[in-house]
Amino acid sequence: MMLRSATPVRPAGDPAASRSVGLSTAVLALVALYILLLWFGTLDARHLLRSDEGRYAQIAREMFVSGDWVTIRYNAVKYFEKPPFHMWVTALSYTVFGVGDWQARLCVALSGMAGLLATMWAAARWYGSRVAGLAGLALVAAPMWNVPGHFNSLDMTLAGALAVVFASMLLAQHPGATPKARLGWMLACWAAMGVAVLTKGLVGIALPGLVLLVYTAITRDWALWRRLHVLPGLALMLLITVPWFWLVSRRNPEFLYFFFIHEHWLRYTSDVHHRHGPIWYFVPLLLAGFLPWLPPGMWRAVRGEGALARLSGDRSFRPALMAATW
């Protein structure tokens, strides 16, 4: 038995259109089992590390013990630096499985796996299950995905949510998507952005928005904005995010200034957080974290679609160029 996935639309009579693209169900099942066992089976391999792992584990423990899931506290002191989604999931993990090291890392493991599966799903829809398998292998083998997926911090929770944002966008823009499916995937995209905001703040909106602006500036595909279902999507995202912001600000009047001004505006416009480093600080980390996949992947994305040679021509959606921009 073969798993078949939709591939990009090809002209009639193209031999590739009738060729099977897929992996056997048995192989996919074995690969999935291996990844799941390796991914989740190593969560308890070591104790929590300072400072991030211990801090977020303790915040969730205080939430679990006190029953206050609105006002975040760290060692009994109000903690308004970050929103609560990551800590909510960890506290829920404590509720179900008890307090421990692997329970504290369950949120990042689930987030990493959600991002991995979403990426593979979108790749299978556009390019077939072989490409999906390669995409999954590249992602799970990348240090910048694997290590944060086993380290209790907000980074993988945010990355997993943003991966779902990206994958949902690709699935919504597939030419074979029905209007109902397109709406559903775009609502999933907006919902994932809401989760990203509840994980680490406005960066959950800013990053996808910036990618979309750059992509449409390159391709001149302004019609894409009309396919985003902004009104229902924005309403859903606000429904997910606003209740906690409203409740926490009602109980703690100082929250709004500290969170939006001190933790957002001043963080990026001043030295108040004492974050010293050159503007290219993250470039070596990105290259090392996704080698050897990143350079050939981006080159293939641009070259394979002929994007640079057709900027003023074809206006159809280009998933690989969107991925390279992302």
C-alpha positions as CSV (number, residue, x, y, z in Angstrom):
1,M,0.0,0.0,0.0
2,M,1.3,3.5,-0.8
3,L,0.5,6.8,0.8
4,R,-0.2,9.4,-1.9
5,S,-0.2,13.1,-1.4
6,A,-1.3,16.0,-3.6
7,T,1.5,17.6,-5.6
8,P,1.7,21.0,-7.3
9,V,-0.6,21.4,-10.3
10,R,1.1,20.2,-13.5
11,P,0.1,20.6,-17.1
12,A,-2.1,18.0,-18.6
13,G,-0.2,15.1,-20.1
14,D,2.9,15.6,-17.9
15,P,4.2,12.1,-17.2
16,A,5.1,13.3,-13.7
17,A,1.4,13.9,-13.0
18,S,0.6,10.2,-13.2
19,R,3.7,9.0,-11.3
20,S,3.2,7.7,-7.8
21,V,4.9,9.8,-5.1
22,G,5.0,8.2,-1.7
23,L,6.5,6.0,1.0
24,S,5.1,2.7,2.2
25,T,2.9,2.8,5.2
26,A,5.1,0.4,7.1
27,V,8.2,2.6,6.6
28,L,6.3,5.7,7.6
29,A,5.0,3.9,10.7
30,L,8.5,2.8,11.7
31,V,10.0,6.2,11.2
32,A,7.2,7.8,13.2
33,L,7.6,5.3,16.0
34,Y,11.3,5.8,16.1
35,I,10.9,9.6,16.3
36,L,8.3,9.4,19.0
37,L,10.3,7.1,21.2
38,L,13.5,9.0,20.7
39,W,11.8,12.4,21.1
40,F,9.7,11.7,24.2
41,G,11.8,8.9,25.7
42,T,14.7,11.2,26.5
43,L,12.8,13.9,28.4
44,D,13.9,12.5,31.8
45,A,17.5,11.9,30.8
46,R,18.9,14.7,33.0
47,H,17.9,17.1,35.8
48,L,16.6,20.6,35.1
49,L,19.3,23.2,34.3
50,R,19.6,26.7,35.6
51,S,18.3,29.2,35.0
52,D,15.5,28.9,32.4
53,E,14.5,25.3,33.0
54,G,14.3,25.7,36.8
55,R,12.6,29.1,36.6
56,Y,9.7,28.0,34.3
57,A,9.3,24.7,36.1
58,Q,9.0,26.6,39.4
59,I,6.5,29.1,38.0
60,A,4.3,26.3,36.8
61,R,4.7,24.5,40.2
62,E,3.5,27.6,42.1
63,M,0.6,27.9,39.6
64,F,-0.3,24.3,40.2
65,V,0.0,24.5,44.0
66,S,-1.8,27.9,44.4
67,G,-4.5,27.4,41.8
68,D,-4.0,30.9,40.5
69,W,-3.6,30.6,36.8
70,V,-4.0,34.3,36.1
71,T,-1.3,36.1,38.0
72,I,2.1,34.5,37.3
73,R,4.5,34.2,40.3
74,Y,8.1,33.2,40.6
75,N,9.2,32.5,44.2
76,A,6.0,34.2,45.3
77,V,6.9,37.4,43.4
78,K,4.7,38.6,40.5
79,Y,6.3,37.7,37.2
80,F,5.0,39.8,34.3
81,E,7.9,39.3,31.9
82,K,6.1,36.6,29.8
83,P,2.5,35.4,29.1
84,P,1.2,32.2,30.7
85,F,0.6,29.6,27.9
86,H,3.8,27.6,28.5
87,M,3.3,27.6,32.2
88,W,-0.3,26.6,31.8
89,V,0.6,23.5,29.8
90,T,3.3,22.6,32.3
91,A,1.0,23.1,35.3
92,L,-1.6,20.9,33.5
93,S,1.2,18.3,33.0
94,Y,1.9,18.4,36.8
95,T,-1.8,18.0,37.4
96,V,-2.1,14.9,35.3
97,F,1.3,13.3,35.7
98,G,2.8,14.8,38.9
99,V,5.6,17.2,39.4
100,G,9.0,16.2,37.9
101,D,11.6,16.9,35.3
102,W,10.1,15.2,32.3
103,Q,6.7,16.6,33.2
104,A,8.3,20.1,33.1
105,R,9.7,19.4,29.6
106,L,6.5,17.9,28.2
107,C,5.3,21.3,26.8
108,V,8.4,21.8,24.7
109,A,8.4,18.2,23.5
110,L,4.7,18.5,22.4
111,S,5.4,21.9,20.8
112,G,8.3,20.6,18.8
113,M,6.4,17.5,17.7
114,A,3.4,19.7,16.7
115,G,5.7,21.9,14.6
116,L,7.3,18.9,13.0
117,L,4.1,17.2,12.1
118,A,2.6,20.4,10.8
119,T,5.6,21.0,8.6
120,M,5.5,17.5,7.2
121,W,1.7,17.8,6.5
122,A,2.2,21.0,4.5
123,A,5.2,19.5,2.6
124,A,3.2,16.4,1.8
125,R,0.3,18.4,0.5
126,W,2.4,20.5,-1.8
127,Y,5.2,18.1,-2.8
128,G,4.3,14.6,-1.8
129,S,5.2,12.3,1.1
130,R,8.8,11.8,0.0
131,V,9.6,15.5,0.5
132,A,7.5,15.5,3.7
133,G,9.7,12.7,5.1
134,L,12.9,14.5,4.1
135,A,11.6,17.7,5.7
136,G,10.7,15.9,8.9
137,L,14.2,14.3,9.0
138,A,15.9,17.6,8.4
139,L,13.9,19.3,11.1
140,V,14.3,16.6,13.8
141,A,18.0,16.3,13.1
142,A,18.6,20.0,13.3
143,P,20.3,21.0,16.6
144,M,18.3,24.2,16.8
145,W,15.1,22.1,16.8
146,N,16.1,19.0,18.7
147,V,17.9,20.7,21.6
148,P,15.2,23.3,22.4
149,G,12.6,20.5,22.1
150,H,14.2,18.9,25.2
151,F,14.9,22.1,27.1
152,N,12.3,23.7,29.3
153,S,12.1,27.3,28.0
154,L,9.6,29.3,26.0
155,D,11.6,29.2,22.7
156,M,10.3,25.8,21.4
157,T,6.8,26.6,22.5
158,L,6.9,29.7,20.4
159,A,8.7,28.0,17.5
160,G,6.2,25.2,17.5
161,A,3.2,27.6,17.4
162,L,4.9,29.6,14.6
163,A,5.5,26.4,12.6
164,V,1.8,25.6,12.8
165,V,1.1,29.2,11.7
166,F,3.4,28.7,8.6
167,A,2.1,25.2,7.8
168,S,-1.5,26.3,8.1
169,M,-0.8,29.2,5.8
170,L,0.7,26.9,3.1
171,L,-2.2,24.5,3.4
172,A,-4.8,27.3,3.0
173,Q,-3.1,28.6,-0.1
174,H,-2.9,25.2,-1.9
175,P,-4.7,25.4,-5.3
176,G,-6.7,22.3,-4.5
177,A,-8.1,23.7,-1.2
178,T,-11.8,24.2,-1.2
179,P,-13.2,27.5,0.2
180,K,-14.3,25.7,3.3
181,A,-10.9,24.1,3.8
182,R,-9.1,27.4,3.1
183,L,-11.2,29.1,5.8
184,G,-10.5,26.3,8.2
185,W,-6.7,26.4,7.7
186,M,-6.6,30.1,8.0
187,L,-8.5,30.0,11.2
188,A,-6.0,27.4,12.4
189,C,-3.3,29.9,11.4
190,W,-4.8,32.7,13.4
191,A,-5.4,30.5,16.4
192,A,-1.8,29.4,16.4
193,M,-0.8,33.1,16.3
194,G,-2.9,33.6,19.4
195,V,-1.0,30.7,21.1
196,A,2.3,32.4,20.0
197,V,1.2,35.7,21.6
198,L,0.2,33.9,24.8
199,T,3.6,32.3,24.8
200,K,6.0,35.2,24.3
201,G,4.0,38.3,23.5
202,L,3.6,40.4,20.4
203,V,6.4,38.7,18.6
204,G,3.8,36.0,17.8
205,I,2.2,38.5,15.4
206,A,5.2,40.5,14.4
207,L,7.2,37.7,12.9
208,P,4.5,36.2,10.7
209,G,3.5,39.7,9.6
210,L,7.0,40.6,8.6
211,V,7.4,37.4,6.6
212,L,4.2,38.1,4.8
213,L,5.2,41.7,4.0
214,V,8.6,40.6,2.6
215,Y,7.1,37.8,0.6
216,T,4.4,40.0,-1.0
217,A,7.0,42.7,-1.7
218,I,9.1,40.2,-3.6
219,T,6.3,38.5,-5.5
220,R,3.9,41.4,-5.9
221,D,1.2,38.9,-5.0
222,W,-1.0,41.4,-3.2
223,A,-4.1,39.2,-3.8
224,L,-2.7,36.9,-1.0
225,W,-3.9,39.4,1.6
226,R,-7.5,38.9,0.5
227,R,-7.2,35.2,1.2
228,L,-6.2,35.6,4.8
229,H,-9.7,35.8,6.2
230,V,-8.6,38.7,8.4
231,L,-11.9,39.5,10.1
232,P,-12.9,36.0,11.4
233,G,-9.2,35.2,12.0
234,L,-8.5,38.3,14.0
235,A,-11.7,37.8,16.0
236,L,-10.6,34.2,16.8
237,M,-7.1,35.3,17.8
238,L,-8.5,38.1,20.1
239,L,-10.9,35.5,21.6
240,I,-7.9,33.4,22.5
241,T,-5.6,36.2,23.8
242,V,-7.8,39.0,25.3
243,P,-9.4,37.1,28.2
244,W,-6.1,36.5,30.1
245,F,-4.8,40.0,29.3
246,W,-8.0,41.5,30.6
247,L,-8.1,39.4,33.8
248,V,-4.5,39.9,34.7
249,S,-4.7,43.7,34.2
250,R,-7.8,43.9,36.2
251,R,-6.1,42.1,39.1
252,N,-2.8,43.8,38.6
253,P,-3.0,47.4,37.3
254,E,0.7,47.6,36.9
255,F,0.8,44.8,34.4
256,L,0.0,46.7,31.2
257,Y,2.8,49.2,31.5
258,F,5.4,46.6,32.6
259,F,4.4,44.1,29.9
260,F,3.8,46.3,26.9
261,I,6.2,49.1,27.6
262,H,9.0,47.7,29.7
263,E,9.1,44.2,28.1
264,H,8.3,45.2,24.5
265,W,9.0,48.8,23.6
266,L,11.9,49.4,25.9
267,R,13.4,46.0,25.3
268,Y,13.9,46.8,21.6
269,T,14.6,50.5,21.8
270,S,16.8,50.9,24.9
271,D,19.5,49.1,26.9
272,V,17.2,48.6,29.9
273,H,17.6,44.8,29.8
274,H,21.4,45.0,29.4
275,R,21.3,42.9,26.2
276,H,24.7,43.7,24.6
277,G,25.7,42.1,21.3
278,P,26.1,42.9,17.6
279,I,23.2,42.9,15.3
280,W,24.4,39.7,13.7
281,Y,24.5,37.9,17.0
282,F,22.0,35.2,16.1
283,V,23.4,34.5,12.6
284,P,26.1,32.0,13.6
285,L,23.6,30.3,15.9
286,L,21.1,30.0,13.1
287,L,23.7,28.6,10.7
288,A,25.1,26.1,13.2
289,G,21.7,25.2,14.5
290,F,20.3,24.2,11.0
291,L,23.4,23.0,9.2
292,P,23.7,21.3,6.9
293,W,20.1,21.7,5.8
294,L,19.7,25.5,5.7
295,P,21.9,26.7,2.8
296,P,20.9,24.0,0.2
297,G,17.3,24.2,1.3
298,M,17.1,28.0,0.7
299,W,19.0,27.7,-2.6
300,R,16.7,24.9,-3.8
301,A,13.6,27.0,-2.7
302,V,14.7,30.0,-4.8
303,R,16.2,28.1,-7.7
304,G,13.6,25.4,-7.9
305,E,10.7,27.8,-8.4
306,G,12.6,30.2,-10.6
307,A,11.5,32.9,-8.3
308,L,14.2,35.5,-9.0
309,A,13.8,35.1,-12.8
310,R,10.0,35.5,-12.6
311,L,9.4,38.3,-10.1
312,S,7.4,40.3,-12.6
313,G,5.6,37.4,-14.2
314,D,3.7,34.6,-12.5
315,R,1.7,35.7,-9.5
316,S,0.7,32.2,-8.2
317,F,1.5,31.3,-4.7
318,R,5.1,30.0,-4.2
319,P,5.4,27.8,-1.1
320,A,9.1,27.3,-1.3
321,L,9.8,31.0,-1.6
322,M,7.5,31.6,1.3
323,A,9.5,29.0,3.2
324,A,12.8,30.6,2.3
325,T,11.5,34.0,3.4
326,W,10.3,32.4,6.7
